[in-house]
Amino acid sequence: MVGGSVVARRIRSVAFLLGLLVLLLSVVASVLTARQRQVTAQDSTLHVTLGHQTEALENYFERARAINAVLADNPAFTDFYRAPGTNRRKIAAGGPLLDRVNGALAYLEKLFPGRIGEACFIDSDGSEIARVVDGVPAAAGDLSQDEAANAFFAPTLALGVGQVYQAREYESPDTHNAVISNSTSVKAAGHTGIVHYEIALDSFRMRTGSDGIAASIIDASTGTVIVDSRAAVIGDDDPLTEVAAADQDQGVTTIGGRRVAFQRVLATSGNANDWYVAVSAPAFGLGWTHGLGLGSLALLAGALLTLLVSGISGWTYRRAIRRAASYDRLTGLANRALLTERTETALRGGQPVALLMLDLQNFKDVNDVLGQRHGDLLLTQVAGRLSTAAPAGSTVARVGADDFAILLAGHDLDQARVQAERLLTDIRRGYQLDGVSLDVDANVGLASGPEHGVDAETLLRHADTAMHLAEHHGGNVQEYDPAGDTGAPLRLELLGDLRRAIESGDQISLHYQPKIDLQSWRISGVEALIRWQHPQQGRMAPDSFIPIAETTSLIRPLTTHVLGMAVRQAKAWQQAGHPIPVAVNLSTRCLQDVGFAGQVLSLLHEAGLPADLLELEITESMVMTDPERALTVLQALRAGGIRLSIDDFGTGHSSMAYLRRLPVDELKIDKSFVQEMTVSHGGSVLVRSAISLGHNLGLSVVAEGVEDQETADALRELGCDIAQGYHFARPMPAGDLDRWIIEHRAAADRREQGKPMMSV
């Protein structure tokens, strides 16, 4: 018996130890799994950031090449060679000939503000003809006579006219900064010269994000970290030098306690810079798992607690993830994904299913007038009332900004209509939003399954169609009617017609509306507005096809087509001797394309149009879709010398912090505020505030929708810079605008002379 007892105890001991071992292995596996999830998530974030940074760098190289080529096309350089006399005599004589050369070099500062240190014009014998440092031309006696030894000199001449050579980093003898350079050659009158400028490496430094991600540029040939967002000065012992030592084009690794993703931007025949772009962040959980050992009694004792906490935390985490994926964050209601899932389940159940789609009327006005906070308060109160009033077993969901849906399982259309009327009664009861009383109405669309759809997607779409029909017909509740659902085929047909119109090039045209300087009453620019003459339907209003195009990739070729027409017309006006800046409206998709800036600059280069004769208009909501990416695109456009304008100001919900960061030149006050200013004290206050804000931000201010002289005079008194509207002129074809400009100039001259103005 004693022997049997001992054996039993030993068995229990072994079982206990095995249990602890299994428990410990479970803890280790849990820790390693959690750490792997963190690493995977971090790697994904690093890859996305790396893609943005690499695209931005490659976009810079392309933009710099385009700008260098545009600079070399400036006739100031060829005219210098064609002028009689030797180079030395012309340099010593100075005057307008050399002033034009220095002016062309100094203009670079406008294209790359704060980045250009030195620009020069060098003869093929190695002597400098002109040099500008920090915007200041060098004296004749300070010009170098031996530039031929520089690394950029021979490769630039070897590439030939019109091709750009980008030299690797070096220390500038003029600014003593680390720089890279861009050079291209020019030829005239038997002479060859080089137009050359330097960009400070420090201007490539990217800021460290709030998530701790830093960005670095590493010279692939030396392993030197030449630009880094972590510090202004990089030590030779920086661990990131290991990126170059690995000699791989791309990858992700852990170096010196940081997780690093890298991508090589290889040197080419025109670019000697062989660089790595690397983004990094502190690595997760380094070294923690190495302390795990089978003999660690402390870890064994805490294993159960760790497992318990880990289990609870994991359950909480998974529950939070599931809830975030299935419920709306603001209202706590089900979201579209969960509604779709439950609708599919209900349709498979064999009972009738009804779906109500509800849209709040004039919700945008609540946000615009009272602010987004009051809008959110209204949405949460509406959500609460719908949840309370909906019958048991139904699902209430938020499926859009101010759109809600109610799934009614076991309800036919008649029962659903009764429920819809009850819900509307509850919705219409007054609301109190922080002391503000508000009445709200809504439109409801009804669809039922299986007659209106045997799957969730179809039923949702048909309920949404019925809701829009209710809004269009002025009725609060509308059942789905297949006979009235012609929108989808018409949209597809319209998109096909628009694509053919872009390809044919003879249906789409531009009209131009003048912008008037309120101090001189002279034209300061025009806005290009698209017009489509459909072969069957006649003149199509922009509102009927632009929103549809913006939901598809067709908006990109349409934007390119419009930009091309606007740039060609601006060039024609410039060649006629009266340059007029032309403004073009952009779509949201343009600001999400990091290559867009390079495309626009290439378009300007091909047309030979100065960048300051093109202005691009954006809206606040376009920027807020993806602020960081939009800022990257806007900064590239602005660096290229293109003017930027905020259109429809006052109708969006942008953050003031982002508004201060936008690299824009102009602010356009929306016409809805301008047209109220002479009849409403509140409208006047809003316009005055917008003008003051714009001027405090260093922007010129444009008022849209000016329809009478009284409004124009009031805007001038408030200090508004520019006005645009029917009072001055409607949008018109370019030929009509040429005639209008002549008449308007004559009228402006008479105004200056104190004579009565004729109607313009």
ChimeraX attribute file (.defattr): number of C-alpha atoms within 10 A of each C-alpha:
attribute: neighborCount
match mode: 1-to-1
recipient: residues
	/A:1	6
	/A:2	7
	/A:3	7
	/A:4	9
	/A:5	10
	/A:6	11
	/A:7	12
	/A:8	12
	/A:9	11
	/A:10	12
	/A:11	12
	/A:12	12
	/A:13	12
	/A:14	12
	/A:15	12
	/A:16	12
	/A:17	12
	/A:18	12
	/A:19	12
	/A:20	17
	/A:21	15
	/A:22	12
	/A:23	17
	/A:24	23
	/A:25	15
	/A:26	14
	/A:27	21
	/A:28	16
	/A:29	12
	/A:30	17
	/A:31	18
	/A:32	15
	/A:33	12
	/A:34	15
	/A:35	16
	/A:36	14
	/A:37	12
	/A:38	15
	/A:39	16
	/A:40	12
	/A:41	12
	/A:42	19
	/A:43	20
	/A:44	13
	/A:45	15
	/A:46	24
	/A:47	21
	/A:48	12
	/A:49	19
	/A:50	21
	/A:51	16
	/A:52	14
	/A:53	22
	/A:54	20
	/A:55	16
	/A:56	18
	/A:57	16
	/A:58	15
	/A:59	20
	/A:60	19
	/A:61	17
	/A:62	18
	/A:63	23
	/A:64	24
	/A:65	24
	/A:66	24
	/A:67	24
	/A:68	24
	/A:69	23
	/A:70	19
	/A:71	20
	/A:72	28
	/A:73	17
	/A:74	16
	/A:75	15
	/A:76	20
	/A:77	26
	/A:78	19
	/A:79	16
	/A:80	20
	/A:81	23
	/A:82	12
	/A:83	12
	/A:84	10
	/A:85	11
	/A:86	10
	/A:87	16
	/A:88	13
	/A:89	10
	/A:90	17
	/A:91	20
	/A:92	13
	/A:93	12
	/A:94	13
	/A:95	10
	/A:96	11
	/A:97	17
	/A:98	20
	/A:99	14
	/A:100	17
	/A:101	24
	/A:102	24
	/A:103	16
	/A:104	21
	/A:105	29
	/A:106	22
	/A:107	15
	/A:108	24
	/A:109	19
	/A:110	17
	/A:111	21
	/A:112	19
	/A:113	14
	/A:114	13
	/A:115	20
	/A:116	23
	/A:117	23
	/A:118	27
	/A:119	28
	/A:120	24
	/A:121	25
	/A:122	26
	/A:123	21
	/A:124	19
	/A:125	13
	/A:126	17
	/A:127	18
	/A:128	24
	/A:129	25
	/A:130	24
	/A:131	27
	/A:132	24
	/A:133	18
	/A:134	15
	/A:135	18
	/A:136	13
	/A:137	21
	/A:138	15
	/A:139	13
	/A:140	16
	/A:141	8
	/A:142	11
	/A:143	18
	/A:144	14
	/A:145	13
	/A:146	12
	/A:147	17
	/A:148	16
	/A:149	9
	/A:150	12
	/A:151	14
	/A:152	22
	/A:153	21
	/A:154	13
	/A:155	19
	/A:156	24
	/A:157	20
	/A:158	12
	/A:159	15
	/A:160	15
	/A:161	17
	/A:162	17
	/A:163	19
	/A:164	27
	/A:165	27
	/A:166	26
	/A:167	23
	/A:168	18
	/A:169	19
	/A:170	17
	/A:171	13
	/A:172	17
	/A:173	9
	/A:174	12
	/A:175	14
	/A:176	11
	/A:177	16
	/A:178	17
	/A:179	23
	/A:180	20
	/A:181	24
	/A:182	25
	/A:183	29
	/A:184	28
	/A:185	28
	/A:186	26
	/A:187	17
	/A:188	14
	/A:189	11
	/A:190	7
	/A:191	13
	/A:192	18
	/A:193	26
	/A:194	25
	/A:195	25
	/A:196	26
	/A:197	24
	/A:198	25
	/A:199	23
	/A:200	23
	/A:201	19
	/A:202	17
	/A:203	13
	/A:204	18
	/A:205	19
	/A:206	16
	/A:207	14
	/A:208	18
	/A:209	11
	/A:210	7
	/A:211	9
	/A:212	11
	/A:213	21
	/A:214	24
	/A:215	27
	/A:216	23
	/A:217	29
	/A:218	24
	/A:219	22
	/A:220	25
	/A:221	13
	/A:222	12
	/A:223	22
	/A:224	21
	/A:225	26
	/A:226	21
	/A:227	23
	/A:228	23
	/A:229	20
	/A:230	16
	/A:231	12
	/A:232	11
	/A:233	12
	/A:234	14
	/A:235	11
	/A:236	12
	/A:237	10
	/A:238	13
	/A:239	14
	/A:240	22
	/A:241	18
	/A:242	15
	/A:243	30
	/A:244	21
	/A:245	12
	/A:246	12
	/A:247	12
	/A:248	13
	/A:249	14
	/A:250	15
	/A:251	14
	/A:252	17
	/A:253	13
	/A:254	17
	/A:255	17
	/A:256	12
	/A:257	15
	/A:258	19
	/A:259	20
	/A:260	27
	/A:261	26
	/A:262	27
	/A:263	22
	/A:264	22
	/A:265	20
	/A:266	13
	/A:267	15
	/A:268	11
	/A:269	10
	/A:270	17
	/A:271	17
	/A:272	17
	/A:273	19
	/A:274	16
	/A:275	23
	/A:276	25
	/A:277	25
	/A:278	28
	/A:279	29
	/A:280	28
	/A:281	21
	/A:282	18
	/A:283	18
	/A:284	16
	/A:285	15
	/A:286	12
	/A:287	8
	/A:288	10
	/A:289	12
	/A:290	7
	/A:291	8
	/A:292	13
	/A:293	11
	/A:294	11
	/A:295	8
	/A:296	10
	/A:297	10
	/A:298	8
	/A:299	17
	/A:300	19
	/A:301	12
	/A:302	12
	/A:303	20
	/A:304	15
	/A:305	12
	/A:306	18
	/A:307	19
	/A:308	13
	/A:309	12
	/A:310	16
	/A:311	14
	/A:312	12
	/A:313	12
	/A:314	15
	/A:315	12
	/A:316	12
	/A:317	12
	/A:318	12
	/A:319	12
	/A:320	12
	/A:321	11
	/A:322	11
	/A:323	16
	/A:324	14
	/A:325	15
	/A:326	19
	/A:327	19
	/A:328	18
	/A:329	13
	/A:330	12
	/A:331	18
	/A:332	17
	/A:333	24
	/A:334	25
	/A:335	24
	/A:336	20
	/A:337	14
	/A:338	18
	/A:339	24
	/A:340	19
	/A:341	13
	/A:342	18
	/A:343	26
	/A:344	16
	/A:345	14
	/A:346	21
	/A:347	22
	/A:348	13
	/A:349	12
	/A:350	11
	/A:351	14
	/A:352	17
	/A:353	27
	/A:354	29
	/A:355	30
	/A:356	29
	/A:357	29
	/A:358	29
	/A:359	24
	/A:360	18
	/A:361	15
	/A:362	12
	/A:363	17
	/A:364	17
	/A:365	12
	/A:366	18
	/A:367	18
	/A:368	15
	/A:369	11
	/A:370	13
	/A:371	13
	/A:372	14
	/A:373	13
	/A:374	18
	/A:375	20
	/A:376	18
	/A:377	17
	/A:378	21
	/A:379	20
	/A:380	16
	/A:381	16
	/A:382	21
	/A:383	20
	/A:384	15
	/A:385	14
	/A:386	23
	/A:387	18
	/A:388	13
	/A:389	15
	/A:390	18
	/A:391	15
	/A:392	10
	/A:393	10
	/A:394	17
	/A:395	22
	/A:396	24
	/A:397	28
	/A:398	25
	/A:399	19
	/A:400	12
	/A:401	13
	/A:402	19
	/A:403	19
	/A:404	24
	/A:405	28
	/A:406	26
	/A:407	26
	/A:408	26
	/A:409	25
	/A:410	17
	/A:411	19
	/A:412	17
	/A:413	19
	/A:414	10
	/A:415	12
	/A:416	24
	/A:417	20
	/A:418	10
	/A:419	19
	/A:420	24
	/A:421	14
	/A:422	14
	/A:423	21
	/A:424	20
	/A:425	13
	/A:426	15
	/A:427	21
	/A:428	14
	/A:429	12
	/A:430	12
	/A:431	17
	/A:432	13
	/A:433	16
	/A:434	9
	/A:435	7
	/A:436	9
	/A:437	9
	/A:438	13
	/A:439	10
	/A:440	17
	/A:441	17
	/A:442	23
	/A:443	24
	/A:444	31
	/A:445	28
	/A:446	30
	/A:447	30
	/A:448	27
	/A:449	24
	/A:450	17
	/A:451	10
	/A:452	20
	/A:453	18
	/A:454	16
	/A:455	17
	/A:456	21
	/A:457	13
	/A:458	14
	/A:459	28
	/A:460	25
	/A:461	16
	/A:462	25
	/A:463	28
	/A:464	24
	/A:465	26
	/A:466	28
	/A:467	28
	/A:468	20
	/A:469	23
	/A:470	23
	/A:471	19
	/A:472	11
	/A:473	10
	/A:474	11
	/A:475	14
	/A:476	20
	/A:477	24
	/A:478	25
	/A:479	21
	/A:480	24
	/A:481	15
	/A:482	11
	/A:483	6
	/A:484	10
	/A:485	14
	/A:486	10
	/A:487	10
	/A:488	10
	/A:489	10
	/A:490	11
	/A:491	15
	/A:492	12
	/A:493	11
	/A:494	17
	/A:495	18
	/A:496	12
	/A:497	14
	/A:498	21
	/A:499	15
	/A:500	12
	/A:501	18
	/A:502	18
	/A:503	14
	/A:504	10
	/A:505	11
	/A:506	10
	/A:507	17
	/A:508	19
	/A:509	18
	/A:510	19
	/A:511	19
	/A:512	24
	/A:513	24
	/A:514	26
	/A:515	25
	/A:516	23
	/A:517	18
	/A:518	21
	/A:519	12
	/A:520	14
	/A:521	19
	/A:522	19
	/A:523	21
	/A:524	18
	/A:525	22
	/A:526	22
	/A:527	22
	/A:528	26
	/A:529	19
	/A:530	20
	/A:531	16
	/A:532	20
	/A:533	15
	/A:534	15
	/A:535	10
	/A:536	6
	/A:537	8
	/A:538	10
	/A:539	12
	/A:540	13
	/A:541	12
	/A:542	12
	/A:543	8
	/A:544	11
	/A:545	15
	/A:546	17
	/A:547	12
	/A:548	15
	/A:549	20
	/A:550	15
	/A:551	11
	/A:552	11
	/A:553	10
	/A:554	17
	/A:555	21
	/A:556	18
	/A:557	14
	/A:558	21
	/A:559	17
	/A:560	17
	/A:561	16
	/A:562	21
	/A:563	23
	/A:564	16
	/A:565	17
	/A:566	25
	/A:567	26
	/A:568	17
	/A:569	17
	/A:570	25
	/A:571	22
	/A:572	16
	/A:573	16
	/A:574	16
	/A:575	11
	/A:576	9
	/A:577	8
	/A:578	12
	/A:579	17
	/A:580	20
	/A:581	24
	/A:582	26
	/A:583	26
	/A:584	22
	/A:585	19
	/A:586	19
	/A:587	18
	/A:588	19
	/A:589	18
	/A:590	20
	/A:591	24
	/A:592	20
	/A:593	15
	/A:594	22
	/A:595	19
	/A:596	20
	/A:597	26
	/A:598	23
	/A:599	17
	/A:600	21
	/A:601	25
	/A:602	19
	/A:603	18
	/A:604	24
	/A:605	19
	/A:606	13
	/A:607	15
	/A:608	15
	/A:609	21
	/A:610	19
	/A:611	22
	/A:612	17
	/A:613	20
	/A:614	23
	/A:615	25
	/A:616	21
	/A:617	20
	/A:618	25
	/A:619	22
	/A:620	21
	/A:621	16
	/A:622	20
	/A:623	22
	/A:624	19
	/A:625	15
	/A:626	13
	/A:627	17
	/A:628	14
	/A:629	18
	/A:630	22
	/A:631	20
	/A:632	20
	/A:633	22
	/A:634	26
	/A:635	19
	/A:636	25
	/A:637	26
	/A:638	24
	/A:639	23
	/A:640	25
	/A:641	24
	/A:642	25
	/A:643	23
	/A:644	24
	/A:645	25
	/A:646	26
	/A:647	23
	/A:648	21
	/A:649	23
	/A:650	21
	/A:651	19
	/A:652	16
	/A:653	14
	/A:654	18
	/A:655	10
	/A:656	9
	/A:657	8
	/A:658	15
	/A:659	15
	/A:660	10
	/A:661	11
	/A:662	21
	/A:663	19
	/A:664	24
	/A:665	18
	/A:666	23
	/A:667	28
	/A:668	26
	/A:669	26
	/A:670	19
	/A:671	19
	/A:672	14
	/A:673	24
	/A:674	22
	/A:675	20
	/A:676	16
	/A:677	20
	/A:678	15
	/A:679	10
	/A:680	11
	/A:681	10
	/A:682	13
	/A:683	17
	/A:684	20
	/A:685	13
	/A:686	17
	/A:687	23
	/A:688	18
	/A:689	13
	/A:690	21
	/A:691	25
	/A:692	17
	/A:693	14
	/A:694	20
	/A:695	17
	/A:696	10
	/A:697	16
	/A:698	13
	/A:699	19
	/A:700	18
	/A:701	24
	/A:702	27
	/A:703	30
	/A:704	23
	/A:705	19
	/A:706	20
	/A:707	18
	/A:708	13
	/A:709	11
	/A:710	11
	/A:711	21
	/A:712	23
	/A:713	12
	/A:714	14
	/A:715	25
	/A:716	16
	/A:717	11
	/A:718	15
	/A:719	15
	/A:720	26
	/A:721	21
	/A:722	26
	/A:723	28
	/A:724	27
	/A:725	20
	/A:726	14
	/A:727	16
	/A:728	22
	/A:729	19
	/A:730	13
	/A:731	20
	/A:732	17
	/A:733	15
	/A:734	18
	/A:735	10
	/A:736	12
	/A:737	20
	/A:738	14
	/A:739	10
	/A:740	16
	/A:741	15
	/A:742	10
	/A:743	14
	/A:744	22
	/A:745	15
	/A:746	15
	/A:747	20
	/A:748	20
	/A:749	15
	/A:750	14
	/A:751	15
	/A:752	12
	/A:753	9
	/A:754	9
	/A:755	11
	/A:756	11
	/A:757	14
	/A:758	12
	/A:759	9
	/A:760	14
